[in-house]
């Protein structure tokens, strides 16, 4: 395995210092940092950070210095995180250290998951079948949203030249885990949750109709299914056979996601590898991997909650799809009880070794420093 990386947030590097961060990562047996360069809001408990023990990141910002000239005329604009101005450009610092034989640097880039931008640009965010905005995600069918992501990734690649860029959320975000302090008193079944995440914004409907897809019929079907669900006194999970119109619409949704990845690939220099952060089940959000592989250098397959016995089959399938010349990275969360202990993580890593070319571990500041030693054990 060539690249062993640990995901990390800029504020943790500011508090730990780049030198201490490098020491922790190398002591764990890793040789790369996957540094967040574009991120969303959250509430983080941080046992690995000596200062910001609880932290609320600024919503929907970038952790580098955008060039205003590059963004001139763009409808959707990035916002530089305040800590870049007050505490420095940590991406630039880690690139400088890399060039002096330090850790390799991967730019971990969240694309369309951005509540701040969704609220600012409601015409370009996801919308339910009832035309309610889902502010937490921009829509990949929107040309302005795709231009925002493409320009951001191009800027990171050309200005900083990271070893690779990890693309997260270039697709249609699911309804759950999109916003903060979510409330659902029904509760929604898995199917209903999925249907609430199907976007029917104007951009989607226009593009689908142009492609010969009965988008309005599909939208009305989803409205009816959700209205029926909302009218039930008690939730009633039941398998529903989706109509041909809805099936064709769902199949069509990958078009915008594929277009976005193709547009990113066209502007990212070949010297910077482009990886998609993926997971089992992502086809529900418009990810059609066979269509994306030609534009990617690899897949970072997250097996955060995958049962140990299912890991080999998932990794083998993704590796077969990629072929021999592209990279498969296995991603693991260091959270407990997703990983029961160091032996559990070591077992899962061992199951990936016949297939994976590298590993990523989440996340530097969100776990106790002692837990990073689980990585060293797994690698040995």
PyMOL commands that set and color helices and strands:
alter all, ss='L'
color gray80, all
select helices_A, chain A and resi 10-16+18-27+82-87+90-98+115-120+122-124+143-160+190-196+202-210+215-231+244-252+254-267+282-285+289-295+308-322+342-352+369-379
alter helices_A, ss='H'
color red, helices_A
select strands_A, chain A and resi 3-8+32-39+44-45+54-55+61-62+104-110+125-127+133-138+164-168+273-279+298-302+327-333+358-362
alter strands_A, ss='S'
color yellow, strands_A
deselect
rebuild
show_as cartoon
